[in-house]
Structure formats: C-alpha cells, structure tokens
Amino acid sequence: MPPTERNIQEREISAADNSSDAIFHIFAKSLIAAERNRPLHTKLGDILLKLFRPRLAAAKILRRSPFFDEIYYLSAYADVAAAGADPALHYYLHGASEGRNPGPHFNTEAMRGRILGETDRKTNPLLEYHRRLRRGLSLLPPRPINKMTAKTDADRKAIKLHIGAFRLKAKIAVVMPVYNTEPDYLREAIRSVQRQVYSNWELCIANDASTNSEIKPILDKFAAEDSRIKVIHRATNGHISEATNTALEHVSAEFTAFMDHDDLIDDLALYEIAAAVEANPKAELIYSDLDRIKDDGTQFNPFFKPDFSPDLLLGQNMISHLTVYRTDLLRKLGCLRKGFEGSQDYDLALRATENMARENIVHIPAILYHWRAGGRTKSFSEAQLERCVRAARKAITEHLVRKEIAADVLPVDRMPHYNRIKRHLPVPAPMVSIIIPTRNQGRVLKLCLDGILGKTDYPNFEVVVVDHESTEKDALDVMKNAAPDPRVRIIPFAGQFNYSKINNMAVAQARGSILALLNNDVEVMHADWLSEMVSHAVRPEVGAVGAKLYYPDGRLQHAGVVVGLGGTAGHSFLRAAGSCDGYVANCLLTRNVSAVTAACLLVAKEKFLQVGGFNEEKLPVAFNDVDLCLKLADAGYLNVWTPFAELIHHESLTRGPEDTIEKQLRSRREVEYLNHTWAKYVANDPFYNPNLSLKHADFQFEQQSRRVKPWAKYL
C-alpha cells in the first residue's frame, strides 16, 4: 500500500541530513512560491530563501529539464502526489536516491550506472547530466528528442503547391473553451491558429463566463481583427464540456479540431489535417502525435503514437491531442457529455470509435500539438488528477456496457492512473489445446509441464506434447510420467526439424477451439496466465494473443514484436529491466501489436486454419509466428499483447543456435521471404511510430523520421 501523507512527510523529515532539511520541508511550498516570483511577505521568508537558495536552484534546473515531467512524476508516484510535495524538489531530495524516474525518457538507475557508478546514491543523475552538458563533457543523451522535419523554404514552397492541388479543400474549425486563461497563454494559443499555412479554417471560442476582466477584451479584439474568429460569451459557467458544446454550435466547417485555451498547435497542423482528408476522403477521426511545452518554449516528452489501437485506448487516452472529428459525427454523438470533465475528450473518443471502421481512423505521425505543462497555472488535469481518473474509468465502464463486454476496470500497478481491462471468461470456458513441441531436455520439459498441470487455474485444457525423436532418458521419463494425466497426450513427430510442420500436425489433432502454442522452455509464473490470454483469444475481432515473457534473470524477453526492428522483426524492449514501464507505459498496458512470439501464443483454431496455419515450406524454423500474425492482420484481425500473462522463457534451449552454414543459409532465406512477402509491414509497422528507431528495441527516438512527407511529390 502507498504511504499516507503523514507517513511520507515523516519519512522525508527523518531522512534529512540535519535539522535544516526538516525546516526546508516545512516551508517548501512558500519557498517554491518565492522561487516562482511570488514574494514572501515576511523577514523569515527572506532568511529561508537565502539559506536554501542552492536547493531551490537545483530544483529549478530539474524543473526546466526536458527530461523532467511533473505530470508523469505525480502520476507515477501516488505517494508524492498524496503528500502534496513539489515534484522537482522531491526528486532532488529523495526521488533520485530511491530510483524514481523524473519522466518517461530518463532512467535514473541506468544513467547513474553510466555516469556516476552504482554506489553513488547522493549525486542526482539528472543534475549531473546537465552539469556535464554545460561543461562540454562527453555524454550520450539518454533519449535525444526528435525535432522532426525542418521546415525549409523548399518545404514551404512544396506545401503551397500541394494545397493548391487539393480537390476537397476541407474547411476545419478549431473549437476552444476559455475560462480565466493566463492572458499571455491565451494570446499565444490564438496566434498559433492564425499562423497556420492552411487558410481554410475558423476558430470558435466559447468564453465560459470568465471572471478575469482581461479575457473578454482580448477575445473581442481578436474577433474584430480576424473574421475567421467567432467569440461567444457565455452568461454562466458550465465547465469545459458545456463550453465546448457552445463553441460547436457555431461551427460551419466539415471537420472540427479540439484545442485547449493555453496550448499551441504547429503551424502545419491544419494543413496536415486537410492533407489527411485529401488522402482519406472517408476519414471520420484524425489524430496526431504531441509533445509538451514549457513557458520558456522548451518542447519535451513527445508522444509518438501508434496507429489506432483499440486495446491501448482502453488503457490510456492514446488519441488525446490533436484530435479532429467530422462535425456531423460530433453532433450525432451529442459532442461532449457533462459529468466527464477532465476526461471528456476520452469519453468522446470511446463513444466515437466503438462503432467506427478502423480504416476511417487516421493517425498523422507528426507532432502537431504542444501541450502546455508546468506553467504558471496548473491545468485541470494537473490540479485534479484523481477526478480525471475517476471520469476516465466511468467513461470506460459505460463504453464496455454499450459494447456488452463483461469486464472489470482496474488500476494498473505502479501507474494507477492507467487502466487494466480484466475481461470475464465465457461460461463454459472453451477447451484450450496447449501444444508443446519438444526434443530431449527433460528438466526443461518437466518445469514447463509442472507449471501447466500444477499451477494453471484455467478449468478446461488439454496438453499435446509433440515429441520430436527424443532419446534422452530423463526426457522420456518426464513424458512417461505425464502420460497418465487425462489432460495430457503425447504424439510423435519424425523427420527433420520443422517447427511449422510440427505445429500444423498437432493442430490437426487438437480437440480445443483455442490453440495455445507453447515452447517447452517456458515456465509458468502465475496461475491466471491462461485465463488472461483466453479472455482475449475468444474475442471475435482478435487474431493472435501474446504474453509478457522474461529471461530467467528477470529481464524482458518479449513485449510484442515490432516488424522492421533490426531489419526484419524483433522483440520490443528486449533485455530491458523486467520492472521497466516502457515508453509511455507500453510495458504495463494491453495493446495491439503487429505480431507476437509463438513461444507463447494463443489463437482460435478456426482463425489459424482460415489463414493457412504456419508456412511449412518457406518458414520451417524462424519467423513463422510473425508470418502467421501478419496473415491474421491482413485478414482483418487485431493481434494483442497482454502484460497480465507473465511467464519465464528460457529461449530456444531445445533448438539450439544457428551454428552451421546450412542453418545460416536457411535463416537467410527465411529473412528474405519475410522481408519480401511483408514489405509493407517491414517498412511501416502500424503499431510502431516512424519517428521511433528500428535499431533499438526500447522505443528510442529516430533522428530522421521514416515518415513520407505528404508534400514530398512537390519537392
């Protein structure tokens, strides 16, 4: 259980090096106010400010770092939020030494080991990182932030030519609810719309009865000077949902974009939207990547999103900003619903997408939206995080009811603001045929069978062990001892090793409607692994289901397959710490992927046969699982990876390494076949953003985006 507010305060004070630390914590909020230019009106405040200035300076450096994300820190560490501690100060004084991360793109312990040494627990790694950068010392950045494509004169000229060639020339409305915005932020937000290179837009602003006397004159001045800007002054405050709906009433455009009153949009944003409509005339929802922006203009924490992933959407609002809908669809849905403030856009996304064809949901893999963070005033989501989370779970629960999905909505461990959808099993539970090819390695096989037969809580399964000419006594004994169990069948396979052929033969003899393809070197960790995977495999829209696999030392072995990674296909987050969150919590959330490993893969037998099963001729050993998954994807199914089915994978102990010329030649042929057959996925995995590296497994940012610019043909 997380510590209470009192516990964390007591812990922080007791951890102080001397009594001055205790005083520092007592007056921390006042000191932070002073540091943010809100004067302390006491002599004691001046004394304290002078005494603790070095600590405030350190916290200020951290707060301004592109790798420090206040929202992330408070969301990831609920005890800090509960204590009301300042995130930057907490990370400086305690968080770093406790191994906490300041944001999703800076790993405290990894950086400590790189530049300080594991034994140095006193020096703050993020501070040391910036100190070394200032001194020009050699240090690789932990995650260089991709600045995207430079907008050169040639780009600008090509974009104008592209706009001139548009046939649809979609008009786009930007709706903006406003309430007591910082005047400078409001002006910057509106000007970011006015700076658009695409001119066919309107800006509809609803002033939600702001009490700040500066707001109305600012809005009226903009409206008077630009006929494309419409301002509606509401008589009463109705909060963000009602204010947005008021703005929507005045929209005349075919498409509507949502924008917060203190954020910024890129000057190509509306051009990109219009270009997406030109390329996808049936588009109903369009969304882009985003980053965060600080008051000094620093852009940080880019969220490079996948193409539409309905499973990930249930775990987090992966659509977020910038989002654009067909205006008719918004009006049909009733736009935003009152009572979901803080997650009103999430509720809208769930309602809009639940009956929408996936091909009509368009993702633009470019940062078009800059979400203000850590500004002079906190956003609603910063100030009311728990309320936002409650509203999100309410929206998800209602979505599941509408879809007639029986499931529980639960918080995710370590990141309780994200969600786990624990789906209920059908009654009766369908039979699962667990297929295990094996050859010798009796100790490994016994470990695998013991976990399945003795630990698994799923009520209806059979185990089909396919013995490929085992000769070792211990392996033969293991199979002999398991055979009397009515749930176990041993079937022989003779001839040259062909993983695809072995499994296809076993599938033909399987009695279950669900197939569980399992390596003999996989070890069960938790009783519910099979129940979790079956709960997805029975979904009509789902093809293959994969699990979270660990090496015996606890590092990650499989968190989904990225097609194109390493040149062909590779496991995401390979060899990362088993406890890592992953990029934007990717290691903690159920999500859609292009492929999963057959070391532990579930699929409905009917769907396996529908796509022709494994390719025995072209892929006898490797990549047959990737090929199967991509055939399922091409047939219209979603492949799912779940972190809530966890197993240990001792990885290929039976098959062994590629240590002969014959094996290496066969491996090369398999690579060539996959790259040729699935070239479109190798070039662009839809669930892996083209701004992420194909050389690294941990979602590092690519310095040169693989995305083809929509204006490329005019360059």
C-alpha positions, 0 to 999 in steps of 0.5 A: 500500500502507498504511504499516507501523507503523514507517513511520507512527510515523516519519512522525508523529515527523518531522512534529512541530513540535519535539522535544516532539511526538516525546516526546508520541508516545512516551508517548501511550498512558500519557498517554491512560491518565492522561487516562482516570483511570488514574494514572501511577505515576511523577514523569515521568508527572506532568511529561508530563501537565502539559506536554501537558495542552492536547493531551490536552484537545483530544483529549478534546473530539474524543473526546466529539464526536458527530461523532467515531467511533473505530470508523469512524476505525480502520476507515477508516484501516488505517494508524492502526489498524496503528500502534496510535495513539489515534484522537482524538489522531491526528486532532488531530495529523495526521488533520485536516491530511491530510483524514481524516474523524473519522466518517461525518457530518463532512467535514473538507475541506468544513467547513474550506472553510466555516469556516476557508478552504482554506489553513488546514491547522493549525486542526482543523475539528472543534475549531473547530466546537465552539469556535464552538458554545460561543461562540454563533457562527453555524454550520450543523451539518454533519449535525444528528442526528435525535432522532426522535419525542418521546415525549409523554404523548399518545404514551404514552397512544396506545401503551397503547391500541394494545397493548391492541388487539393480537390476537397479543400476541407474547411476545419474549425478549431473549437476552444473553451476559455475560462480565466486563461493566463492572458499571455497563454491565451494570446499565444494559443490564438496566434498559433491558429492564425499562423497556420499555412492552411487558410481554410479554417475558423476558430470558435471560442466559447468564453465560459463566463470568465471572471478575469476582466482581461479575457473578454477584451482580448477575445473581442479584439481578436474577433474584430481583427480576424473574421475567421474568429467567432467569440461567444460569451457565455452568461454562466459557467458550465465547465469545459464540456458545456463550453465546448458544446457552445463553441460547436454550435457555431461551427460551419466547417466539415471537420472540427479540431479540439484545442485547449485555451493555453496550448499551441498547435504547429503551424502545419497542423491544419494543413496536415489535417486537410492533407489527411482528408485529401488522402482519406476522403472517408476519414471520420477521426484524425489524430496526431502525435504531441509533445509538451511545452514549457513557458520558456518554449522548451518542447519535451516528452513527445508522444509518438503514437501508434496507429489506432489501437483499440486495446491501448485506448482502453488503457490510456487516452492514446488519441488525446491531442490533436484530435479532429472529428467530422462535425456531423459525427460530433453532433450525432454523438451529442459532442461532449457529455457533462459529468466527464470533465477532465476526461471528456475528450476520452469519453468522446473518443470511446463513444466515437470509435466503438462503432467506427471502421478502423480504416476511417481512423487516421493517425498523422505521425507528426507532432502537431500539438504542444501541450502546455505543462508546468506553467504558471497555472496548473491545468485541470488535469494537473490540479485534479488528477484523481477526478480525471481518473475517476471520469476516465474509468466511468467513461470506460465502464459505460463504453464496455456496457454499450459494447456488452463486454463483461469486464472489470476496470482496474488500476494498473500497478505502479501507474494507477492512473492507467487502466487494466481491462480484466475481461470475464471468461465465457461460461463454459470456458472453451477447451484450450489445446496447449501444444508443446513441441519438444526434443530431449531436455527433460528438466526443461520439459518437466518445469514447463509441464509442472507449471501447466498441470500444477499451477494453471487455474484455467478449468478446461485444457488439454496438453499435446506434447509433440515429441520430436525423436527424443532419446534422452532418458530423463526426457522420456521419463518426464513424458512417461510420467505425464502420460497418465494425466487425462489432460495430457497426450503425447504424439510423435513427430519424425523427420527433420526439424520443422517447427511449422510442420510440427505445429500444423500436425498437432493442430490437426489433432487438437480437440480445443477451439483455442490453440495455445502454442507453447515452447517447452522452455517456458515456465509458468509464473502465475496461475491466471496466465491462461485465463488472461490470454483466453479472455482475449483469444475468444474475442471475435475481432482478435487474431493472435494473443501474446504474453509478457515473457522474461529471461530467467534473470528477470529481464524482458524477453518479449513485449510484442514484436515490432516488424522492421526492428533490426531489419526484419522483426524483433522483440520490443524492449528486449533485455530491458529491466523486467520492472521497466514501464516502457515508453509511455507505459507500453510495458504495463498496458494491453495493446495491439501489436503487429505480431507476437512470439509463438513461444507463447501464443494463443489463437482460435483454431478456426482463425489459424486454419482460415489463414493457412496455419504456419508456412511449412515450406518457406518458414520451417524454423524462424519467423513463422509466428510473425508470418502467421500474425501478419496473415491474421492482420491482413485478414482483418484481425487485431493481434494483442499483447497482454502484460497480465500473462507473465511467464519465464522463457528460457529461449530456444534451449531445445533448438539450439543456435544457428551454428552451421552454414546450412542453418545460416543459409536457411535463416537467410532465406527465411529473412528474405521471404519475410522481408519480401512477402511483408514489405509493407509491414517491414517498412511501416509497422502500424503499431510502431511510430516512424519517428521511433528507431528500428535499431533499438528495441526500447522505443528510442527516438529516430533522428530522421523520421521514416515518415513520407512527407505528404508534400514530398511529390512537390519537392 
